[in-house]
Amino acid sequence: MRLKLGRPDLRDYTGYFDAPAADAGSPVTVTWAGVTTLLIADGGSAIMTDGFFSRPSLLAVGTRRLAPSLPRIDGCLARLGVDRLAAVLPVHTHFDHAMDSAVVADRTGATLVGGSSTANVGRGGGLPEDRLLVVTPGSAVDLGAFEVTLVAGDHCPPDRFPGDVERPVVPPVKAAAYRCGESWSTMIRHRPTGRAMLVVGSAGFVPGALRGHRADVAYLGVGQLGLQPERYLVDYWDETVRTVGARRVVLIHWDDFFRPLHEPLRALPYAGDDLDASMRVLTRLAREDGVALHLPTLWERCDPWS
């Protein structure tokens, strides 16, 4: 944390909320629902990263035991038009990514996919073992119409709740029960069309881990990125966007996730991140590389490959 008051003004970035909208002919669409929750769908099959909709207040996170909010989860799934998912894939197991994942999987018939920490979140949420899939890092798995490869990543420093989730997490629990666990860079390929995307939920990386993977589109988490030295931001861009050859980048995990989704979005405060600093560096790198850079619009179905 640092002593800088206020938060970035999203009106300064109005021109970046221009990711290509999907239309009736879009074979694959991506819909952002805050933090790093993404719905990737082709009209017949769908998967979701995270599925975090409860968004408890900062006061609640700091002072209370947390449990998923069923009304908020059901309301958001309805807003997204989701009743079936092939898989739910938390990018790691902090509360702001994985807390709702077992409920979302249960509501939608999905398999909860990740490492051993994700499996323990699912067990605590009551999912049966046949709905939990612990993957081998770097090995592709078929989930509906999508081929997904979870590549070992890292959490952007600092990781406030490091370590693995070693036993089932049965809500209500303190936020600290949701330790980071495995942090993934998620490669997703739509098998019928070959369209590929990279999702990095936390602004962290393992050097060289994504070498050999290709994706036209990258959804990059930028939470806490603005507090890092500029060299870190350049390395992050190198190890993700440049390594996979992405030509379009959409920035996620910049919104204040202590604020419910039925209220207007706002950026994280300067005490915890600095979106202004991230944008200064990333817009320059995107311009140098000829890469389209966007901020997503909540609930909007996009076709980032168009």
N, C-alpha and C positions, 0 to 999 in steps of 0.2 A: 504494500500500500504506500501511497505518497500523498503529500499535502498539496494537492492542486484541486481547487474547488470547481464545481460545475461538471458539464459534460459536453461533448461535441454536439453541434447543431446539425441535424440531418438535412436541414434546408440547404446547407452549403454543398450537398452532394445530390441535389435533385436530378441533375443530368445523368447520373450513374444508375438510376432506377429504370433502366431501359433494356433489360434482357429481353430477347425476342419472345413474344407471346406465342403460345401454341394455337393452332387452328385445327379444323376438322381433319386435315390431312396429315397432321403430325404423327409419325409412327411411335414415338416415345416422348413422354413429357416428364418434366420435373417440377414439383410444386414445393415451395419452401413454407414451413410452418414454424419458424422461429428457431433460434440457436442453431443446431445442426440437424434438425428434423427435416428430412426430404422424402417426399413421396415420388417414386420413380415408377411409371406405369405405361402400359402400351394398349390399354383398353380391354385386355383380357387377363393380364397378369400384372401384379404390382408387388413391390417391396418397399420397405421404409427404413431409413436410418433413424435411430434413437426413439422417436415417438414420444418426446417429452412435451406434455401439455399442461401439467399441474401448475408449474411456475409459482411455488410458494414465495411469500414476501421475504425480504432480507431479515426482518424481525423474526419471522417464523423459523427461518433457517438457523439463525443464531441462538434461538432460545427454546425451541420446541422439537419434539420428535415429528418426523415427516412421514406422511403417507400419501399415496396417489389420490388425486381428486377425481372421483368417478364422473361427476357431472361435467367437469372441464374436459376430461378425456373424451367422453361420449359426444360432447358438443363439438369438439375439434374434429373428431372422426366424421361426424355428420357434415361439418362444413367442407371437409375434403372429399366427401362422397365415398368414403371407404367403408366397406363391410367385410372385404376379404383381402388378406395379404398372404403372399407366399412366405415372407420372412420379415422379421424385425432385427435390425443390426445396430446395436449400440456401438458408437465409435470408441468409447471406453466406459467405465462404470461409475464415474462421478454422478451425483444425484441429478445434475442438470442434463444428463444424457440418458441414464438408464433407469431412473426411479419409476417411470411409468411403463417401461418396456414389457414387463410380464403381463400387465393389464391389457396393453394394446395387443400383444400376441394372443392373449386369451379371447379378447373381443372379436378378433379377426381370423381366428383359426391358424395363425402364423406359427412358424418355427422360430424360436429365439436363437440367434446365431452369434457366436463370438468365441471367447476363450473360457477358461475355467471360472473366471470372475463373473462373466455374464451368466454362465450356467447357475452359479450360486444366487444371483439376483432372481433368475427364473424360478429356481426351487423355492426360494423364500416367498415368491408370489404365487405359488401353488401350481405351476406348470408341471405336467408329467414329464418323465424322462424322455419319452419319444417325441416331445416338442422342443427339446434342447439339443443343439448341435454345437459341439466343441470342435473347431476346425484345426487343421494343421496350417500354421502360417505359411503363406506363399503358395498354397495348393488351391486350385479352383474348385468351387462347388456349384452345382446347378440348383437354382432357386426359382421355380416358375420358369418364365421365359428368359431369365437372366443368369449369367455366369458371374460369380462373385469370387474375388480373391482378396483375402485379408492379409495385408503386408505389415510386418512389424514396424511400428512407428514409435513416437515418443510424445510426451505431453510438454507443451510450452511451459518453460519455467516462470514462476514457481508452481510446483504441484503441491497443493495444500493438503491433499489426502493421498499420499503415495502408498504403494504396496498393493497386494492382491486382496480380493474378497475371498476369504478362506472358508467361510461357512455361509449357509443360506441367510439371506437378509430378509427378515420378516417384519414388514412395517406394522406399526410406526417405529422409526428408529431415528437417531441423530444423523445429520448429514455426513458425519465422519465415517459412518458405517459403509457408505458408498465410496470405497477406495478406488483409485484409478484403474487398477487391474491392467489388462493388456490395452495398449493404445494403438489403434489401427489406422493405416492408410487403406482405404477401401476402393478397390478397382471393380467396376461394374461394367459388364458388356452385355448388351441386348443381343441374344443369339440370332434372332431372325434377321436383324439389319446390320449387325456388327458395330452399332453405335456404342462408344465406350466413354466412360467418365471416371474421374478420380474424385473421391471425397476424402478430405483430410479434416477431421473434426476438431482437433486441437492443433494450434500452430507449432507443431513439433515435427521432428523428422529423425530418421536414422540415416546417416550418410551412406549413399549408394543403394539403399534398400529398394528403391523403385526403378533401378536400372533394368532395362529390358522390357518394361511395361510401357504401353502407349495408350493415350487417350486424347481426344480432340477437346474435351471439356474438363475443367477442374473446378470443383467447389472447395474453396479454401477457408478453413476456420481462421479467424484473426483475433480471437479472444486473447488478451494479454500481449499480443504481438507488438502493439504500440509502445510497450514499456521496455522493449528489448533494444540493444544497440543496433545501429543501422546494418552492421555486418551480418547480424543474425537474420534480418529481414531479407537481405540479398541471398544468403545461403538457403533460406527457406524457399525462396522463389526458384533458385537453382535446382534444389533437390526435389521439387514438385513440378512446377510448370515447365521448366526447361527440360527436365529429365524425361517427362512423358510426352513432350511435344504438344502441349495444349495450346489451342489458338483462341480459346475463350475462357475467361476466369470469372467466377461469381463468388463474391466474398460473403461468408456467413459467420455466425457466432460473434456478432458485434452488438447485438441487441441486448437490452437490459432484461435478463431472464427472471428477475424478481418481480416483473410487472406482467399481469395476465394478458393473454392475447386478445381479449375483447376491449382493451384500452389501446390508444395509439402507441406505436412502438417508439422507443427512444434508445439512444446509444448508451452503452455502459459508461458510468462516470469516470472522470479522469483518475480517481483514486484507484481504480482497478484495471484501466486500459486507456489507450489514447488512440482513437480511430483517426484523428487528424494526422498523427505521426505516421500511422500505417498507410494512410492514403497518399501522403506526400511521397513516400518511397515506392509504393506499389504502382502508383500511376506513372511514375518515371520509368520503372522497369517494364511495365506493359507497353508504354510508348516506344521504348528502345527496341523491344522485341516484336512490335506490331501485333500485340495481343489485345483483343477486346476485353475490357474490364467493366464489371457491373456490380451493383448491389441488387439483391432480389426484392421483389415486392411480395408481401405476405399474401398467401392464398392464391397467387396468380400461377396458372398453368403455363409453363414456359417450354419452348423448344430450343434449347441452347445449341443444337446442332444446325439450326436453320441458317 
